[in-house]
C-alpha cells in the first residue's frame, strides 16, 4: 500500500477515485438506512445532528482504518479453526478477526432490526392510547457507532482490492460521506413518512445481517443481487404508495 500523493494529472487516478467513491456510496446505503431508522426515534429537532454525528463517525472510522491498513489486512489471517460442517465446508475452515467482526455485526443487525420490527407492531397497537416513545440521544449514537464499525471494516476491506493508494481511498471516503450527508435527511423523511417503507428498510437490514454472517463463514453472497432485489422492492412499494394516494384522493373527491 502506498501513502504517496497521487498524480492527479493521470486520468487513471480520477477514474479510480470516481469508481471508489461510487462504491463507497453503494456500500453506505445500508448504513444510511440504519442511521435513518434509529434517528427517527429521536425528536425531529435532534435527528439532523445525530445523522451528521453518525456519518462523521463513519468517516473517522474509515480514515483511521485506512491509516492502519497494514494491520487491517493482517486481520484476514485465521485465528480460530472451525471443524467440517455439512453443507458449508466439508474440510473445515479458519475464522479471522475480520470474519468474527462480520459475524458479530451481522447478528447485531438481525437482532436490532427484528426488535425494531416488533416495536413497530407494538407501536401500532398502542398508538391510540399513548404517545410515541423517544429514544435517548446517547443510546442512538452508541448503536450508530457499533454499526459504523462493522460497515467500516467491510467497506475498507472491499476497497483494498481496487486501489493501492491510501490517499485516494481517504479522499473517496470523504467525498462519499459528504454526498451521503446531503441525502440522509431526505431518506429519513421519506422512511419516517411511510410505515411500509420502514418495514422494507428493516427487512433489508435483516438480509444485510445474514449476508455479513455468510461472509464471515466464507459463504459468498452477491451484494449486487441483494441491492437489485432491494431496488425492485422499493420501486414496487413506491408504486403502491402512489396508488394508495391516488385512491385516497378519488375517495375524497367522491365524498365531496
SVG drawing of the C-alpha trace seen along z (x, -y; Angstrom):
<svg xmlns="http://www.w3.org/2000/svg" viewBox="-70 -21 75 54">
<polyline fill="none" stroke="black" stroke-width="0.4" points="0.0,0.0 1.2,-3.5 0.9,-6.7 2.3,-8.9 0.5,-11.9 -1.3,-10.6 -0.6,-12.2 -3.9,-13.9 -2.7,-14.7 -3.1,-11.0 -6.7,-10.2 -6.4,-6.7 -6.2,-8.3 -9.5,-10.2 -11.2,-7.0 -10.0,-5.1 -11.2,-7.9 -14.7,-8.1 -15.1,-4.3 -14.1,-4.0 -16.3,-7.0 -19.3,-5.3 -18.5,-2.0 -18.3,-3.7 -21.7,-5.3 -23.3,-2.0 -21.8,-0.2 -23.0,-3.0 -26.7,-2.6 -27.3,-0.1 -25.5,-2.4 -27.7,-5.4 -30.9,-3.2 -29.9,-2.1 -29.0,-5.7 -32.3,-7.0 -34.3,-4.4 -32.6,-4.9 -32.5,-8.7 -36.3,-8.6 -36.8,-7.6 -35.5,-11.0 -37.4,-14.3 -37.3,-16.0 -35.1,-18.8 -32.3,-16.4 -32.5,-14.0 -30.2,-16.0 -27.5,-16.3 -27.5,-12.6 -27.4,-11.7 -24.4,-14.0 -22.7,-12.7 -23.3,-9.1 -21.9,-9.8 -18.9,-11.8 -18.1,-8.9 -18.3,-6.6 -15.9,-8.8 -13.5,-8.9 -13.7,-5.1 -12.8,-4.6 -9.9,-7.0 -8.5,-5.6 -8.7,-2.1 -7.0,-3.2 -4.2,-4.7 -3.8,-1.3 -4.3,0.5 -1.4,3.0 -2.9,4.1 -6.4,4.3 -5.0,6.6 -3.5,8.8 -7.0,9.3 -7.6,11.7 -5.3,14.3 -7.2,17.2 -7.2,17.3 -10.0,19.8 -10.3,23.2 -13.9,24.4 -14.4,28.1 -16.1,29.5 -19.8,28.5 -22.1,30.4 -23.4,28.0 -20.9,25.3 -17.4,26.8 -16.5,30.4 -12.9,29.8 -13.3,27.1 -12.0,23.6 -10.4,20.8 -12.0,17.7 -10.1,14.5 -10.7,11.4 -12.4,9.9 -14.7,12.8 -15.6,12.7 -16.3,8.9 -18.6,9.5 -20.4,12.3 -20.9,10.3 -22.1,7.3 -24.5,9.5 -26.0,10.9 -26.4,7.3 -28.1,6.1 -30.5,9.1 -31.4,8.7 -31.7,4.9 -33.8,4.9 -36.1,7.7 -36.6,5.8 -37.4,2.7 -40.0,4.6 -41.6,5.9 -41.5,2.4 -43.4,1.1 -46.2,3.6 -46.4,2.7 -46.4,-1.0 -49.4,-0.4 -51.3,1.4 -50.8,-1.4 -50.8,-4.5 -54.3,-5.3 -53.5,-5.2 -50.0,-6.5 -47.5,-8.9 -44.6,-7.6 -41.7,-6.9 -38.4,-8.7 -35.1,-7.1 -32.1,-8.7 -29.6,-10.6 -26.7,-8.7 -28.3,-5.3 -28.9,-6.2 -25.3,-7.4 -24.0,-4.2 -25.9,-2.0 -24.7,-4.0 -21.1,-3.7 -21.4,0.1 -22.9,0.4 -20.4,-2.2 -17.5,0.0 -18.8,3.1 -19.7,1.4 -16.3,-0.4 -14.4,2.9 -16.5,4.3 -16.1,1.1 -12.3,0.8 -11.6,4.4 -13.6,4.2 -11.7,1.0 -8.3,2.6 -8.7,4.9 -9.4,2.0 -6.9,-0.8 -3.4,-0.6 -3.0,-4.3 -4.3,-5.0 -4.7,-8.8 -7.1,-8.0 -9.1,-5.8 -9.2,-8.6 -10.4,-11.2 -13.0,-8.8 -14.3,-8.2 -14.6,-12.0 -16.4,-12.5 -18.8,-9.6 -19.7,-10.7 -20.3,-14.2 -22.7,-13.0 -24.4,-10.7 -24.9,-13.7 -26.7,-15.5 -29.2,-12.7 -29.5,-11.3 -32.1,-13.9 -34.5,-13.2 -34.1,-9.5 -35.0,-9.8 -38.0,-12.0 -39.3,-9.6 -38.8,-6.5 -40.5,-8.1 -43.4,-9.3 -44.3,-5.8 -44.6,-2.8 -44.4,-0.3 -41.0,-1.7 -39.8,-1.4 -40.7,2.3 -39.0,2.7 -35.9,1.0 -35.8,3.1 -36.3,6.3 -33.4,5.2 -31.2,4.7 -32.1,8.2 -30.9,9.5 -27.7,7.5 -27.1,9.1 -27.5,12.5 -25.1,11.5 -22.5,10.3 -22.7,13.6 -22.5,15.6 -19.4,13.6 -17.8,14.3 -18.5,18.0 -16.8,17.7 -20.0,18.1 -20.1,15.6 -23.4,13.9 -23.6,11.4 -24.4,7.9 -25.3,6.9 -28.3,9.3 -29.2,8.1 -29.2,4.5 -31.1,5.3 -33.8,7.0 -34.0,4.0 -34.3,1.7 -37.1,3.7 -38.9,3.9 -38.5,0.2 -40.0,-0.6 -42.9,1.7 -43.6,0.1 -43.3,-3.4 -45.9,-2.4 -48.1,-1.1 -47.8,-4.3 -48.7,-6.3 -51.7,-4.0 -52.9,-4.4 -52.5,-8.2 -54.5,-8.3 -57.2,-6.1 -57.5,-8.3 -57.8,-11.4 -60.5,-9.8 -62.4,-8.8 -62.3,-12.3 -63.5,-13.7 -66.3,-11.2 -67.4,-12.2 -67.2,-15.8"/>
</svg>
